[in-house]
Amino acid sequence: MDSKIEIFIRELDDELRKAILPYWMNRMVDQDHGGFYGRIDGKDQLRQSAPKGSVLNARILWTFSAAYNRFGERKYFEMAERAYKYCIKYFINLENKGVYWLLDHKGSPLETKNQIYALAFMIYGLSEYYMATKNKQALEYSKMLFYSIEKYSFDPDLNGYFEAFDKDWVILEDLRLSEKDANEKKTMNTHLHVLEAYANLYRIWKDEKLRSQLRNLIEVFINKIIDQETWHFQLFFNNEWIPRDNEISFGHDIEGSWLLQEAAEVLGDDKIIAESKSIATKMVDAVFTQGFDQDGGLFNEQKPDGSLDTDKHWWPQAEAMVGLVNAYQDSKDHKYLDQAIHTWQFIKDKALDKIGGEWYFRVDKSGKPYKEEDKAGMWKCPYHNGRACLEILNRLG
């Protein structure tokens, strides 16, 4: 094995098992009310009474299930089991076959809406947990949420998935995932994570309806979401799939490149696999030429006026490494591997909090961290950086 690859994977293994996972195991376990705390702030102060988000908990479930699947260590199983029990007891709404968006720190619902993004992540976590445990109940919950998404969110007339509903499955006026998003009925982001969830579910449940909808999602990305002139994702759409913005999210582009290819490979259709590989390379090339700073970090986005948001958030750096390694595996071109290692060097130099642990939420162009932003919370989780380490270990290790 190439010595630079050996060093790369050894350092990622250390980062995952000696830094990322221990941070969440040692700092976030809620011994009083179950599950995991909702927040550690930017000063590394635990906020014990912070609300608990469904996305964060589903991502914790996925991360520790995947870690157990890779390493087989009991401590990761115990964290996955803890996340699973909390999710099914508190977050899954059995009466309405959905997922509560937000709970208070004691487990009572605060926001009861069914955000499809959250249902997708719960499927993603539950299906990974099933791979780890063969717990049939986890598979049944995954199926239930799949059927809910298909019954209420899928648009049989114009295709795709609507964003958000109340707990009784009435579509909401405010569909946004977060305040920074456009209030549109269909978004790239939700479709990307439904794709990710359905691909993981199809690994363990070879259902024909699921297969059909997974294939359809891949085609939606190819035909509607990807701009085949620029090879970037379009982010927001109205009901008729008319794009409503022209921002470029470099992190989503490079994350989506490998997730789309992965979904095609799980589906197992040779023609779609070949097409997805070609698209993945073009998307990575677009980000490669437009999105990276000289220090190896990936800029956040290109704004509608063409200017760059030069902040570097934690999760695009993680996804960049995976997308680049995937492009290297497809092409055997070492420029992609070299850039992945360069990005990892940037992460080590600027993104890691070497004193408090974990990664900073974001740093500015010079590498100075925004220390007012959470180290753990609704969106700050062990999923992107933990998954990047796991993916590269699985691919190159």
N, C-alpha and C positions, 0 to 999 in steps of 0.2 A: 504494500500500500504506500502511496505517496506520503512522504513525511509531513507535508503541510496539511493533508487530510487527516492524518493521525492526530496531529496537534489540535486541529479544529474540532474533531469529534470528542477528544479527551476533555477539552475545555468546555464544550457544551454539556457533556455528561456531568462534569463538576458543577457547572452553573445550575443545572436542573436539580441534581440530587443533594448538593451541599448548600445551595442558596435559595432557589425559587420555592421548591416544595417545602423545605423546612420553615421558611418564612410563614407560609400559610398554615402549616401544622402547629407551629409554636405560638403564633400571634393571633390567629383568627378563630380558634375553636371556642364556641360559647358554651361553657360548662353549666351556666345557670339556666338558660332558656332553650338549649338545644341548637344543633346546627352550627352555624358560623356567624360571627359578628358581621355587621353591615358596613363598617367603615374604619379605616385607619387614615388619618388626615396627612397632609403633606409634611407635617412636622413629626410624623411617626407616632402620633398620639392616638391610642385606641378610643373610639367613640362607641361605648357599649350600648347606648340607647339609640343608635342610628337605625333607620329602617333597613329591612333585608329585601334585596331585589331578587326576583325570579331568575333573571339572566345570570347574575353573579353566582347564584347557587347551582344552577344547571351547569355552568362552566366549571365550577369546582367539582361537581359530580363527574363531568367528562374527564377533567385533568387527572384526577386520582384514579379513576377507572383505567384510563390509558396508561398511566404510570405503572399500575399493577399488571396490566397486560404486557408491558414491556419487561419489567424487572421481577415480577412475582414476589415482591416483598410485602410481608404482612401489614406493615405500617401504612402502606398505600391503600391496601384493601380496607383497613379500618376507617380511613378518611372517606373513601368512596362509599362505604356502608353508612357512615354518618350522614353524608350528603344525601344519599338515596332515601334514607328513612325520613329525613326532615322534608325533603321535597314532596314525597307522597303523602305525608301527614298534613302539611301546611300549605304548600303551593298548589297542588293539584286540586281543582274544584270538581269533585266527582259528580255533584248534582248537575252541573252544566257542561261537564266534560271539557273543561278548559284549564287555564292556569292563571292564578292571581298574579298581577304585575308586581305588587309591593305589599309587604307585611310590616307591622311594627316590630320592635325588637323582641316582643314576647310571642310573636307568631299570629297575631290577629290581622285580618286583611285591612290594608289602608287604601289601596287602589285595586279594584276588582276587574278592571278591563282585561279583555283577551287581546293582547298584542301578539300578532302572528309570529313575530320575531321571537318572542318568549316561548311560545309553543314549540317552535322549531328547535330552539336550544334545549328544551326539555327532552324532546325526542333524541337529539344528539347525545345528551348525557345518559339517558336511560338505555339507549341502544349500546353504548360503549360499556355501561355497567352490566348489561346482559352478557356481553362478550366475556367479561371478567368473571361472572358468577353463574351464568345460565339460570338466573332467577326468572322464572316464567312470568311472574307478576310484573316485572319490569318491561318485558316484551308486550304484555297486555296493555299496560299504560301507554306504551309507545304507539301501539295500534289505535287505541282510543283517540289519542291526540291527532294522529294521521287522519282518521276518519272525520274528526271535527274540522280540521283545516280544509279537507276536501268538501265537506258539506256546506260550510259557511263562508269560507274565504275564496275558494276557487271561482273564477269568472268563466262560466261555460260559454258565454257569448263572445267575449273579446280576449279571453285567455289571461293567464296570470292570476295573482293572488292579491286580494284587498288587504289593507294594513291592520285595521284595528276595529274592535267591537266591544260593546259593553259585556257584562257577565252573562247576559241573556242572549247574546249574539245578534244584537242590533248594531249596525255599522255606526261608528262615531263620527261626529263633525270634526273633531280634532284627531287626526290620524297619526300625528307625528310621533316618531320614536323618541326624539329629544327636541329641545327648543331650537337647536340650530338647523333642524331639518325643514324642508318645504312640506307644506300640508297637502300632499298629493295622495291619490288612492293607491298608486303602485310605485314601488321603489326598488332600485337595484339591490339595496342592502338586505331587505327582507327576502327577496327572491334568492339571493346568494346563500343565505343561511337555511332557507327551506331546502335548497339544492343539497347543501352539505348534510343536513339532517336526513333527507330521504336517501341519499347515497349510503350513509352509515346504517340506516335501518334496512336497506335492501341487502346489505351484507349478511344479515341474520334472518331475514324474512322475505323469501322469494315469492312475493305476492304479485299477481299479474296487474292489478290496479296500481300498485306502487311502482312497478316497472314502467307502466305506461306513463304515469305522471312524472317519473324521473326523466324519462326520455323527453317528454314534453318540456320540462324545465330547461334541459340542455338546449333544446331548440329555441326556446324563448330567449335564452342568453345569446345564442348565435344570431337569431333573426331580428330581435327587438332591442336588446339591452346594449350589446357591443356596437359601437360606431366603427364600421368596417372601412372607414377612410382614415381615422386616427388611431384605431385599435385601443381606444379607451372606453371604459364604461360610461354610459349616460346614467345619471343618478336618480332623477325623479321624472315621473310620467303621469299624465292624466289617465282617465279611464280608457281612452282610445289609443293609448301608447304614444301620444305626442310628447316628446321630451320637453321638460319645463325648466331646464337649466343648461349651462354649459361649463360647469365646474369640472375639474379633473381631480379625482382622489387617487393619488399614486399608490397608497397602501391597499385600497380596495382592488385596484387594477392588478397588482402583482399577487395579492392573495387570491383573487378570482381566477387568475391564470392557472394556478395549480389545482384549485378546487374544481374548476370546470373539467380539467383533464382527468382528475381523480374520479369524478362522477361518471364520466364516459367509460373509464376502465372498469368501474364497478358494474355498470350496465352491461358491458361486454360486447358491444356492437363495434366491429372492426372499422367500419366506415366512419362512425362517429368518433371513435378513438383517434383515427388519423386526422380528422378535421379539427378535433379539440387540441391535438398536439401542435398543429400548425398555428392555430389561433393563440395558444399559450405562448409560443415563441414570439409571435408578433406583438402580443401585449407586453411581454417582458422587455422586448427590444424598445418599445415606445417609452417605457418607464426608464430603462437603462440610459437612453439618450437624453431624457428630459428631466428626470426626477431626482437624480443623485447629486449630492454635494461632493466637493473634492475630498472631504474628510471621510467619505464612505457612508454618511448618513443619508436617509431618504427624506426629502422635503414632504410636508404634509399634503399640499394640494396646489393646483393652479386655479386662481380665482377667475370669475367670468370676464374680468377686464384683461386677462392674460398675465397678470402679475402673480408672483409666487408667494404663498404662505411658507416661509422658510423655517418655521418651527419644525421640530422633529419629534413626533409623538412616539411613545414606546412601541405600540403595536405594529405600525408600518415597518419598523426596523426588523422585527421578528418575522413578519410575513415576507419581507424582501429576501431574507436568507433562504426561506423555503422555495419561493418562486425561482430564485436564481439557481439553487441546487437542482430543482426540477428541470430547468432549461439546460443546465450542464449535463444532466443524465440523458436528456433527449438528443442533444446535439454533439456531446463530447467536446464542446468548445470551452477551453479553460478560462475564457474571459468571464464567463458567468460564475464559475467557482471562485475565481480571484476576487470578483466583486462581492460575493457572499462573505468571503473571509475578510475583505476590507470593511464591510458593514459590521461584521462581528467585532473587528478592532475598534470601530467607532462606538459600538455598544459598550465595550469594555472601558473605553476611555471616558465616555461622556454620559451614557445612559444608566449605568449601574450606580446605585447608592452604596458605596463600599463601606459606609458606616452603619446606616440604618437597615440596609438590606433591600431586596427587590429592585425594580427599575423605576426611575423617575417617570412621571406621567408624560412629561415632554421637556425638551430643552430648546433654547433658542439657537439661532444659527451659529453662534459662537460656542455653543455647548453648555451654556449656563442654565441650570434647571429652574423650572417654575416650582418653587417649594411650597406654594400655597395649594397645590393640587394633590388630590388623594393618592396615597400609595396603595390603598385597597378600597373598593367601593362599588357602586352600581355598575360602572364600566371598567374599572381597573381590577383585573382578575389574573389568575395564573394560566389562562387559556392560550393567549397568543404566544407569549414567550415560552411557556411550558410546552405547548404543542410544537413550536419551532424546534426546540431541542429534541423532542421525541421524534419528529418527522426526519430530521437530519441524521439522528442516530439510527433510525430504522432504514434509511436510504443508503447511508455511507458506512455505518458501523459494522 
